[in-house]
Amino acid sequence: MNALELFHQDGRSAGVHYCAECRHVSKTKEIADACCLPLSCTRCGVDVPRKNFRTVCHPCEEIKQAEREATRFAAAEKVTDWDGWIYCDSPQGNNDGYYRDVGDLEDYIACETPDAETLATMDEEERAGLLVLPPYVWTCDPEQFASVSFHALMERINDNSYDEFDIDTLRGMDELEAACKAFNTLNAGTCSWGPNYKRALLLG
């Protein structure tokens, strides 16, 4: 690439260069020259556009993710009975892969499946792209997000205070701790759901 040097208004060099393609400023001409040049995939060696901020090409990234998923599944506990939220990478559905239960997933797949008349007109490639029930999904655990940590509040106050400050001199500490506990108790049911990659639900 052709790195361009930057100058002050009076003509003095600013001591920095920028990439002629993306205008990214760099400390040296060498770095600016290499700014938009492709990198080599660390797995297969093909060129990877530097602007993608990746060191692995897309096909190798998919292989890498599949290997990680296989390793995770092999180590996970397998269950066949689960009544609750689940997560799967595909199909993603309307909730980014989260479903209230297996029935919800099955309903989504059924809604996305063409009727028999349409199916009869589809070729093999089109049929291969239809949604199917995956062999397994990940169970989900609740993650309470509406909670307040009294100890975290104290740490934040202490971190923002001056060196000689004694946090025990604050008034209302007992009341604040009780209020945090009461708030957490009242909002215990306010939670989101996150996949538990240590427990897989087998679907068939």
C-alpha positions as CSV (number, residue, x, y, z in Angstrom):
1,M,0.0,0.0,0.0
2,N,1.1,3.6,-0.4
3,A,1.5,5.2,3.0
4,L,1.2,8.9,3.1
5,E,3.0,11.2,5.5
6,L,1.1,13.8,7.5
7,F,2.4,17.3,8.0
8,H,1.7,20.3,10.2
9,Q,0.3,23.5,8.6
10,D,3.8,25.0,8.6
11,G,5.2,22.1,6.6
12,R,6.9,20.3,9.5
13,S,6.5,16.5,9.5
14,A,3.9,15.3,12.0
15,G,5.9,12.0,12.4
16,V,3.0,9.8,11.5
17,H,1.6,8.2,8.3
18,Y,-1.8,7.1,7.2
19,C,-3.0,4.3,4.9
20,A,-3.9,5.6,1.4
21,E,-6.9,3.2,1.2
22,C,-8.7,3.4,4.5
23,R,-7.0,6.6,5.9
24,H,-6.1,4.8,9.2
25,V,-3.3,6.7,10.9
26,S,-0.3,4.7,12.1
27,K,2.9,5.6,14.0
28,T,5.3,4.4,11.3
29,K,5.3,4.2,7.5
30,E,5.8,0.4,7.7
31,I,2.7,-0.1,9.7
32,A,0.6,2.2,7.4
33,D,1.9,0.4,4.3
34,A,0.8,-3.0,5.7
35,C,-2.6,-1.6,7.0
36,C,-4.9,-3.0,4.4
37,L,-2.7,-5.8,3.1
38,P,-4.2,-9.3,3.6
39,L,-3.1,-11.5,6.4
40,S,-2.5,-15.3,6.1
41,C,-5.1,-17.6,7.7
42,T,-3.4,-19.3,10.6
43,R,-5.0,-22.6,9.8
44,C,-4.8,-22.9,6.0
45,G,-2.7,-20.0,4.8
46,V,-5.1,-18.3,2.4
47,D,-5.2,-14.5,2.4
48,V,-7.6,-12.9,4.9
49,P,-8.5,-9.2,4.4
50,R,-6.8,-7.3,7.2
51,K,-9.8,-5.0,7.5
52,N,-11.9,-7.9,8.7
53,F,-9.8,-8.0,11.9
54,R,-9.5,-11.8,11.6
55,T,-6.5,-14.2,11.5
56,V,-8.7,-17.1,10.3
57,C,-10.6,-17.3,7.0
58,H,-14.4,-17.8,7.1
59,P,-14.4,-21.6,6.1
60,C,-11.7,-22.3,8.7
61,E,-13.6,-20.3,11.3
62,E,-16.7,-22.5,10.7
63,I,-14.5,-25.6,11.1
64,K,-13.0,-24.2,14.3
65,Q,-16.5,-23.5,15.7
66,A,-17.7,-26.9,14.8
67,E,-14.7,-28.5,16.5
68,R,-15.4,-26.4,19.6
69,E,-19.0,-27.4,19.6
70,A,-18.2,-31.1,19.2
71,T,-15.7,-30.9,22.1
72,R,-18.3,-29.1,24.3
73,F,-21.0,-31.6,23.5
74,A,-18.7,-34.6,24.2
75,A,-18.0,-33.3,27.6
76,A,-21.6,-32.3,28.5
77,E,-24.1,-34.2,30.6
78,K,-26.8,-35.6,28.3
79,V,-30.4,-35.5,29.4
80,T,-33.6,-36.7,27.7
81,D,-36.2,-34.9,29.8
82,W,-36.3,-31.1,30.2
83,D,-39.2,-28.7,30.6
84,G,-37.9,-25.2,30.2
85,W,-36.0,-22.8,28.1
86,I,-33.5,-24.2,25.5
87,Y,-31.0,-22.7,23.1
88,C,-29.7,-23.9,19.8
89,D,-27.5,-22.3,17.1
90,S,-29.8,-23.4,14.3
91,P,-32.6,-22.7,13.7
92,Q,-32.1,-19.2,15.4
93,G,-35.8,-18.3,15.1
94,N,-37.2,-15.0,16.3
95,N,-35.4,-15.0,19.6
96,D,-31.8,-15.6,18.5
97,G,-31.8,-19.3,19.2
98,Y,-33.8,-19.2,22.5
99,Y,-37.1,-21.1,22.8
100,R,-39.4,-21.5,25.8
101,D,-39.3,-25.3,25.4
102,V,-38.9,-28.0,22.8
103,G,-42.5,-27.6,21.7
104,D,-41.9,-23.9,20.9
105,L,-38.9,-25.0,18.7
106,E,-41.0,-27.7,17.0
107,D,-43.8,-25.1,16.3
108,Y,-41.3,-22.7,14.8
109,I,-39.9,-25.4,12.4
110,A,-43.5,-26.4,11.5
111,C,-44.4,-22.8,10.6
112,E,-41.3,-22.5,8.5
113,T,-41.9,-25.7,6.6
114,P,-43.7,-25.4,3.2
115,D,-46.9,-27.2,2.6
116,A,-47.0,-30.6,0.9
117,E,-47.8,-29.1,-2.5
118,T,-44.8,-26.7,-2.3
119,L,-42.6,-29.5,-1.1
120,A,-43.5,-31.6,-4.1
121,T,-42.1,-28.9,-6.4
122,M,-38.8,-28.4,-4.6
123,D,-35.6,-29.8,-5.9
124,E,-33.0,-31.7,-3.7
125,E,-30.9,-28.6,-3.0
126,E,-34.0,-26.7,-1.8
127,R,-35.1,-29.6,0.4
128,A,-31.6,-29.7,1.9
129,G,-32.1,-26.1,3.1
130,L,-35.3,-26.8,5.0
131,L,-35.3,-26.4,8.8
132,V,-35.1,-29.7,10.7
133,L,-35.1,-30.5,14.4
134,P,-31.5,-30.6,15.6
135,P,-30.2,-33.8,17.3
136,Y,-29.7,-31.9,20.5
137,V,-30.1,-28.4,22.1
138,W,-28.6,-26.8,25.2
139,T,-30.7,-26.4,28.3
140,C,-30.8,-22.9,29.9
141,D,-30.3,-21.6,33.4
142,P,-31.9,-18.5,34.8
143,E,-29.7,-15.4,35.1
144,Q,-31.0,-12.8,37.4
145,F,-30.2,-9.3,36.1
146,A,-32.3,-7.2,38.4
147,S,-30.1,-7.5,41.5
148,V,-28.0,-5.2,43.6
149,S,-24.8,-6.2,45.3
150,F,-24.2,-4.4,48.6
151,H,-20.6,-5.4,48.6
152,A,-20.1,-4.2,45.1
153,L,-21.5,-0.8,46.1
154,M,-19.1,-0.7,49.0
155,E,-16.1,-1.6,46.8
156,R,-17.1,1.1,44.3
157,I,-17.4,3.7,47.0
158,N,-14.0,2.6,48.5
159,D,-12.3,2.7,45.0
160,N,-13.5,6.2,44.4
161,S,-12.6,7.6,47.8
162,Y,-9.3,9.2,48.9
163,D,-6.6,7.2,50.6
164,E,-7.4,8.1,54.2
165,F,-11.2,7.6,53.9
166,D,-12.7,5.2,56.4
167,I,-15.8,3.6,54.8
168,D,-17.1,2.6,58.2
169,T,-17.9,6.3,58.9
170,L,-20.7,6.3,56.3
171,R,-24.2,6.5,57.8
172,G,-27.1,4.3,56.8
173,M,-24.9,1.2,55.9
174,D,-27.3,-1.3,57.7
175,E,-30.3,0.3,56.0
176,L,-28.7,0.2,52.6
177,E,-27.7,-3.5,53.0
178,A,-31.2,-4.4,54.1
179,A,-32.7,-2.4,51.1
180,C,-30.4,-4.3,48.7
181,K,-31.6,-7.7,50.2
182,A,-35.2,-6.6,50.0
183,F,-34.8,-5.4,46.4
184,N,-33.2,-8.7,45.4
185,T,-35.9,-10.7,47.1
186,L,-38.7,-8.8,45.5
187,N,-37.1,-9.2,42.0
188,A,-35.9,-12.7,42.3
189,G,-38.2,-13.8,39.4
190,T,-36.8,-11.1,37.1
191,C,-34.3,-13.0,35.0
192,S,-33.1,-13.8,31.6
193,W,-31.9,-17.2,30.3
194,G,-28.5,-18.3,29.3
195,P,-27.3,-21.6,27.7
196,N,-25.8,-24.2,30.0
197,Y,-23.1,-25.7,27.9
198,K,-22.5,-28.4,30.4
199,R,-26.0,-30.0,29.9
200,A,-27.4,-31.0,26.5
201,L,-30.9,-32.1,25.8
202,L,-31.1,-35.0,23.3
203,L,-34.0,-34.7,20.9
204,G,-33.8,-38.0,19.0
